[in-house]
């Protein structure tokens, strides 16, 4: 099975020109011309599941069409897309912000799709995609370390109830890398698919490992890659092939 994780930056691009004529102005530009190259990349990977962080669910940037729906339509997948901000957040009341979302796109049968919100932080969304033999969580954690620590504690409680092998994938914003996640991973018995600790951010000269695919026992990673040549965002995509071990599969039957 193949999982591709990508923080898309809403398809707004990357590089020096992103910040001209003033910092972060690129976030407000229309994104339609960048979507086709992204779809071509996703198609080339033939992923079973796409975990997409920072996707536009239909603002003026995309001509009021959901990027998740457009990508899913082109690839023949099922879209599951939710705003990063819960309905009580004032961010969800702003026209552009409320269209900023995360998404899971799956090609096979889906048992269940759930949305959870952590107790702290602006970005609180946890997406849960349950498939026949595995559960995949997609996250985008807070920039502030103290808030991230509280979010990881919430996340640990959430995934403890899962009765299948699972993966937690997303932009953890962990500037200290796996060292920052050590206690979280040890408490749950998780391992990182990125055994070499390859950096994922920024895409043009990667220095930090912000993006992770973590997996529970019972999952064997058969291939992992950080796609260094893909620079449609300020993050790099993660490509992970894995198998659910027969004993773990039988335990969930």
N, C-alpha and C positions, 0 to 999 in steps of 0.2 A: 504494500500500500504506500502511496506517495502523498505527503503533505507538503505544500508550499506555503510558507509564511512570508508576508511582505507588508511592511509599513509603506503605503503608497503615497503618503503626503497629499492625499486627495487628487493625485494626478496633476499637481501644480508644478512639478519639475524640481530641478536642483541646480547647483552651480552659482557662480558669482552673479550672473544676470538676475537670479531670483530676487536679489536684494537691491535692485536698481529700479527707480531712482531713490528709494529709501528702504531701510531694512524690512524684510518680510512682505514687501508689496506683492510678491509672487503668489501669496495665498489668495489674493483677490482677483487674479486673472482667470479667464475662462480656460477650461481644461480639455475641450473636445479633441484637439489635434494630438494630444498625448495618449489618448485612450487606445487607439489602434495598435501602437507599438507595445503597450502593456498587454493587450489581448493576445498579440502574436507571441509574446514571451510565455504567457500562461498556457497557450495552446501547445507550444513546443515542449512544455514540461509534462503534459498528459497527467496532471495530478488528479488523484481521487478526491482530495479536499484542498481548497484554497482558504487559508486564513488571512483575511485582509484587514489591516489596521489603517485607520485614517482614510476612509472611503467616503465619497460624497453621495448622499442619498437623494439628491435632487434639488440643489440650489441653482441660482442663476449661472454659476460657474459651469454647470453641465447641461445648460439649456433646460433645467428643471426635470431632468431624467436621472433616475438612480443609476449610478455606475455599477452597483451590484446587479441590478436587473439587466443592464446592457451586456455586462461581461458574461453573466449566466446564460443569456439568450444566445450569444455567439458560441459559447462552449458547450451548450446542452446540459447545463447544470441547474441545480435547485438553489435559489438564493435565500439566505437567511441574514437579514440586515437590521441592525438596531442603532438608534442614536446613542452616542457615548454618555449623554447626560440624562439623568432621570427626570421625570416630569415635574418634580418639585424644584429642580435647579433653575435659577434665573437664566442660565446659559441656554436652556431649552426654549426660552421665549424670544431669543434673538433670531432673526430670519436666516442668517448664514450659519450660525453656530448649531442650530437645531438639526441641520442637515449633515452635520459631521458625525460619522458613524463608523462602526466596525461591521465586518461581514464574514460569514462562512458560506462557501459555495461547495456543494457536494454532488458527486456524479452517481452515487449508488443509493440504495434504500436507506432512509432515515427512520430511526425508531422514535426519536423525540428531539425537539429543539426547545431550549429554555434560555431565558435572560435573567441574570442575577445582578444586583447592585451591591457593591461593598459599602461599608458604613461611612468611610471617610474619603476625602479627595474630590476634585472636580470631575475627573474621569474615573468612574466607578464600575463601568460595565464589565461583566464577565459573561461571555457567550458559551453555552454548553450545547454541543452537538453529539447526540448519542447515536452510534451506529451499531450494527449487530454484535460486534466483538470488542469494540473500543469506544471510549468517550474522549472527545477533543474539546478542550477549553481554550478560548481566545481571550487575551487580556491586553490592556494598555494601562500601565500603572502610572502613578503620580511622579512628577519631577522631584518633589521634595522628599528627602530620604526618610524623615520621621513619618510622613504620611505613608510612604511605601511600606515601611515596617509594619504599620497598623493594617494596611491592605493585605500584606502577605499573611498576617495572622488570620484575617477574615477568610482569605482564600484557602488556607490550610483547613479551616473548619468546614468549608464548603466541600472540598474534594474528599474529605475523610468518609463521607457518606456514599461514595461511588463504589459500586460492586463489580465493576469491570476494570480491566487495565485502561489507563488513561494517559493523555498527553496534555501538558499545559504549554501553550505557545503564545508568543506575543512580544510586544515592546515593553520590557520591564523597566526601562529607564535606569538601569543599575550601573552607574558610572564606575563603581568598584568591581564590576563584572561578577563572576560566579562567587567570589569571596563574600559579597553582600548577601547572596542567596544561600550560603552554606547551611545555616541553621534551618531554614525553611526546607531545603532539600533533604537534609539528614532526618528531620522529623517525619517526613513522608516517604523516605527511602527512594527519592528521585535521583535520576541520573540525567546528565545533559547529553543531547545528541551531538553537540559541538565539542567533541573530546579534545580538540586542539585549541579550544578557546579562541578561535579566529574572530577578529573584530568585525563589527557590522555597521559601524557609524563613525564618521560621515562617509558617504559612499565613495567620494573621490579620493580620499586618503584615510582609510579606516584606522581608528585608534582605539575605540571602545566597543566592547561587546554589550550592546543594549538589548538585542533581540535574542530570545532563547526558545528552544524547543526542549522541554523537560519531559521525562517519561517515567512511569511507574514500573516496578518489577513485572515481568511477564511480557514485556515488549523488547524486542531485539532490533536495534538499528542496523540496517544492512548497508546504508549509504547516507552520507551527509555532505552537504556542500554549501558554502556561502558563495553566491553567484557574483563574483567581483566585477564582471563585465556589464552588469545591468545597473544603470545609473539613472533611472527615471525618477528617483526619489533621493532624499538625503540618507536613507537607509538602504542596506543591501538585502536581497531576498535570501531566505533559507530554504533549502531543498532537503527533505528527509524521507528516505525510504525505510519502512519498518515492517516487522512481522509480529503478530501476536502469537506467543508460544502456545503449543498445543495444551499444556497443563493449565495455563491461564484461560484459554478459550473454553476448556472443559469446565473449569470452576464457575464460569458465568452462565453456563447452559442451564 
